[in-house]
Structures are given as C-alpha cells and as structure tokens.
Amino acid sequence: MIGTLRATEQNDLPTLAKFLVRVYKFEPSDYHADPRLLEWKYLDPRAGWQGCRSYLFERDGSIVAHAGVCPVSFRLPTGQVVNSLTMMDWAADSAIPGVGVMLFRKLMEMAPTSFIIGGAPVTRRIIPRIGFCQVGDALTYTAWLRPWREFRMRVRTGRSVLRLLHGWVHPVPIRGRLSSQWESVPVNEFDDLLLSMLRGAKRPWTSCQRTVADLNYLLKCPHLKMRGFLLRRQGRLGGYFVMGKSGWEARLLDLVVDSDDVNDWKHACAAVTSAALLDPEVCRIRALSTVPILSQSLAWNGYWCQYREPIMLHDPADALGRAFPVSFQLFDGDSGY
C-alpha cells in the first residue's frame, strides 16, 4: 500500500479533528475532536515517553488512518517494570480496508506489551486476530449522589425515569462517621511528598506505575474540571486521588491507598465520595476497577457495577507472566476524559 506513516504535528490537529468527526460520526462540536484535547493527549510532554503519541497514515495528502498511544508501565510486586501501551482514537477510512490494522500493528512495536480495555465492537472483533487474548475484566462502578437533580438536568429519554428510580432505590450510604479518621485535602499540584507511595511497596499486586509528573499532567486535562487530593489518616499521608468533573458527572481518574488492608481502601473510597458530594453540581460518580480490593471498597460505599468489559493483552514474550490482575483505572486510557 502506497502511503506515508508519520507523527502528528501541531498544525495537523484541525485536520485530524475533522477526520475523527467523519469516521466516528461525531457532531462537529463533540469534545472528543476538540483540538485542545487532542493536543493535551498527544503533544503535551509526558514523563517516560519521548516525542509524539499520535500517528497518521496518509495517502495522496489525506489522512486515511490514525492511532494515538497512551503509555503505561506495569510495576509488578517484585519491583520489575514492564512497559506497555494502549491505543486511543484508533480510526481508519472504511474505503481502504486493512490500513487501520496495519497502523495498529506498527505502533504495537513501540513496547513489549499492549493492552486494550473494552473498545468498540469492531475493535473487539479485530484484536484477537492480531494476537490479543483476554486476561481479565474491567468493571465500571457508579454511585448515585443526586438522582433527582440528574433527572432535571439531562435531556429526557425513555430511560430517564428508569435512571431516577434506580437512583432512589440505590442511595449512597453515609459512611462519613465510620471514616472520620480519613480526610481529603485538595491540592493544586502534587509534589515529591508522594514519591515513596508511588513506588507501591505496600500494594502486593501489579499496578500501573505513576510519577508525580504523570499526576500533574492529568490535572491539566482541558476537557474536565480536574482536582487533586491527598488522603490523610489521623494526620498522616495515606494516599491520593484525582477526580474530574464533566457537567453532572464526577469521574475518579486515579486512586492510590498506601495499604493492602481492604478497610483502609473502604474508608478512602468514602472520602472520595464525600469530596464529590461537596460539589452541588455533581449528580453521579464513576470509577473503574480491575482488582478485588477496589471493587469491594466501592461496593461497600454504595457503588453498583454498571457494566463489564474485557481486558485484552498482547504479550508475545510472556513478559508479564502471572502479573495479572493489574490495577487499571480510568487514567490508563481515555475512557475517563
């Protein structure tokens, strides 16, 4: 196939936005194609990754395929680090069969492992054919905070009344008194106070490695109103979380508790929920969980499992071995923003 593969540049963003609108059939005003969001996702610097994170395949001067890269490093309980990536905004012109898969395969060569969480139906059909296999499930949890306000704010559909009734039947329990020893402290940016915690010594499961720079990059997401918080237990640092807001919905992008005790995670999730409730515009909060300790903690706080998606992994050299389950969260991809 005659064409050119190259990294996306700043002046490509308006054309890329139009391409995504056409392929995904977005409305022209859809935020997913906002050049400011694309710039943050693909051009703003990220620790541990050199250069661009977006690639175009062009033919006759026109974009015919695109794939973005979200870099992730798995930190195993042994301390070993395995680099990986997942694709974002993977799109191809349907008039040119195979070009999207070709681009996908090319970008997979950038890391020893690749993963996909969920994905569109066409993606789920294709990726097993190129070497991906299912290694687990990702659970999306939701808690109703103000179902009546959500009912009044959102455009009415046939599901509006059902959502309202579900919200009334599944209220969030008040855990504030039980979790009074835990508090969340908002911060404008994170600093080196978190360094020892980010090494993950107290979490005996595989996690997606974070740096202080990663967290501060997340806080700059232009689509969501982002807030960072430190978690303190009896005055001592016990964790952190990052929460974003889009309209009526809050999203827990990342949560780390410096403990392997499920009770600590339960109280930390209660502090997250309390922080979300302080914003009178938030009607619902969403989180992603792939490990039992977080799933149990969210359920204890009244969150319900909204849907389940497969975690698909490409690991030709078996670099991860028995590393799963891995603690993925909404930050590990673009489903949170």
N, C-alpha and C positions, 0 to 999 in steps of 0.2 A: 504494500500500500504506500503510495507516494504521499508524503506529508512531513510535518515538522513538529517535533516534541520540544517544548521549551518551558522555562519557568515563567510564571505570570509576573508582569511588571506593573508598576503603579498606574500607568496610562492604559492598561488593559482592563481595569476594573469596571468602567461603564459598559464596555462591550461584553465582558463576562457576565455582568448582571443581566443584560438583555438575553444572553444565551440561556442562563438558568431560568429566567421567566418563560422563555419559549419551550424549553424541554420539560420543565416541571409543571408548566401551565399555571404558574403563579399569576396573581394580579400584579400589574406593574408596580403598585405601591407596597407589595409584600416585603416585610422587613428582611426576609431571608436573602433577598437580592440587593439589599442596601449596600452601596459601595463602601460605606464607613464600616459596616460589619465585616465585609469581605477583607478590607484592609487589615482590620484587627486580627481576624482569624489566620490570615495567610502572609502578611507582610511585616507586622509588628514583631520585633525580636522576641525570641523565646529561649530561655536557658537550655543548653544541651542540644540545640539544633542550629546548624549553620545554614544561612540562606533562606530561600523562599520555601513555602509549604503549599504551593499551588502550582499545578502544571497544566498546560494546554496542549492539545494536539490540533494543529491547523492544517487545512488543505485549501490551496488557492486563496490564502489570506484570510480565511474564515475559520472560526472555532468549530470543530466537529466533536470534541470531547474535552472533558475537564475532570480532574480529581484533585482534591485537597488532602493534605496529610496532617493528622493530629499525632504528634509524637508522644509515646508513653514508654516509661521504663518500669518493668516489674522488679520489685525488690522481694526476694524470697526470704523465708525465715532464717536461712543460713547466712544471709547478708549478700548473697550473689545477686547481681543486677543483670537483667536480660532486656535488651532494647526491643521495642516493638512500635507499631503504628496502627492507626485505623484511618479509613478514608472518609472524607466529608465532601458533600456536594459532588458526588460522582454522577456525571451526566454525559450522555452521548447522543448524537444525532441519529435518530432511528433509521434514516435513509442510508446510513453507512454501517452495515452490520459488522460487528466484531471490533470496532475501533475502541469502544469503551473497555472491553475486556483486555485488549492489548495494552492500553494505558494503565489499567489496574495492575496487570502483571509486572509492568515496568517499575511502577512505584513500590511494589512489594519487595523489590530487590534492595531497597534502601535500609531494611532492617532484617534481622534473622527471623523474626516472627511478625505476624499480622493478625489482627482480630477484627471482627465485625459484631456489633450488638444490634440485634433486630434487623432493620433495613426494610426497604420497600419490597413488595412481593417479587419483582423481577430480580432484585439483588439476592433474595433468599433462594431463588431457583438457580442462579448462576454460580454462586461462590462454592457450593460443594463440588462443582465440576472442575474447579481450579485448585483443589487441594484443601479446602477448609472442612473441618469437622466440628460437630457440636461438642462443647466441653462443659456446658452448664446453662443455667437460666438466669436472666436478669429480671428482677421484679420491680415494677413501678408501684410505689405506695403513695397514697393520697390521704390527706386529712381534711375534713370539712371544718372550717373555722366560723364562717358566716354564710350559711346556705341561703338565707333569705336575701341578703344583700347581693349575692351572686345571681340569684333569680331575677332581681330587679335590674342588675347592670347588664347582663348578657342578652344578646338578641334571642327572642323566643323561637324555639323549635319544638318539634314533637317530643323531645327528650327533656325539655325544661322542667316540667312538673315532676318527672321521674327523678331528676337530679335533686330537686328540692326535697322530695320525700325521703330520698336516700340520705341526704344531709341531716334531716331531722331525726331519722332513725339511728344514725351513727354519729352522735355528737362526740367531740373530743373530750375525754375525761380531764378533770382538773387535777394535774399532778404537781402543781406548784408547791404545796405544803410538803409533800413527800420528797421533793427535790430542792428544798430550801437551802441546802448546803452548796448547791451549784448555782452559779450566776454567769451570765454572758455579758461581756464588756465590749462595746463597739470600738473598732479601730479604723483609722483612715488608711493605714497600710500595715503590713506585717514586717517584723524585723527579726534579727538573729536570736531573739528570745526563744524562737521555735526550733532552733537547729537540732537540739538533742532529741526532741519529739519526732521530728521529721525522719530521723534515722530508723524509727519503727521498732526499737528493741523490745518494747512491751507488747507487741502485736504478733503472736505466733502464727500468722497466716500471710500469704502473699498479698502485697498491696501495690498500688501504683505510686511510684516514688514522686515526692513533691520537693520543691525547693521554695525558699522564700520568694525568689523571683517569679516562680510559677504562680504563686498565690496572688502576688501583686499584679501580674499580667491579667489574671482572671478578674480582678477588681476593676480593670479598665474596659471591660466589655461594653460597647456603646449601646447595645440594644436593651440590656437590663439595667435597672437601678440596683447596683451591687453594694453589698455591705459585708464587711469582715468583722468577725467577733472572736475574742479569746474566751475560753471556758475556764472558770476558776472554781476550785472546790476548796472551801474553807480558806480562801485567800491564795491558794497555790495554783499554779498553772496546770490544767488538766486536759486541755485540748483546744481546738479551734473549729470554726465553721465559716463557710462563705454562703451567703444567701442572696439570691437575685429576685427582683420583682418585675413582672410584666403585667400591667393592668391589675386585674383582680387576683392573679396567681403569684404566690411565692414559690421559689424553687431552691431546694437545698443542693447547691452545686458540689460542696465538699464538706465532709465532717471527719475529723480525726479525734479520737479519745485515747489518751496515753495510758491504756489499760486493756487487759484481756478479761476483765470482770463484766459480765453482762449487766449487772446492776449499775455500774458506772455509765455504761452506754445508754441504759434506760433513762437515767437522770439527765444525761447530756441531751438526749432527744427531747426530753421535757423542756429543757432550757431553750432549745431551738424553737419549739412550738410557742413558748411564751414570748420569745423575741418576735416571731411572726405576728402574734396577736397584738403586739404593741402598735402595729401599723393598721389604722382603721380601714384602709382600703383593701387589705388582703382578705380574701374570702376562702381561699384554699391553699394548701401547700403540697408540693410534690417532691418526691425523693426517689432515688434508685438504689437498690440493694442487691448484692450478689453473694453476701456471706450471712450465715445464720445469726451472728451476734447483732448485726444491724437490723435484720428483718424482725427478730424477736423484740428488739427495743422499740422499733416503730409501731409494731402491733400493740405493745403494752401501752403506748401513748394514743391509741385510738386510730392509727392509720390503717387503711384497708388496701389490699392488693388490687390495683386497678387493672393491670394486665401483665403478662409474662412474655418475654422474648428470648430467643436462643442466643447464646454466646458462641460464636464460631471462631475457630482458631486455625491459622496456618503456621505450622511449626515443623518444617521438613527435617531439621536436625535434632528434634526432640530436646530443644534447649530448656524447655520448661518442665519436662518430665512429669513429676507428681505435684507440680506447683499449685494446681487448682484445688479449691476455689480461690479466685482472686477478688479482692475488694475493689470492684469498679464503682464509680459514682458518676453523676451527671457531667462532671468536668472532663471525663475521659471519652470525648466525642463531642458532638454538637447538638444532642437531643435536649440539652438544657437551655440553649440560647438561640 
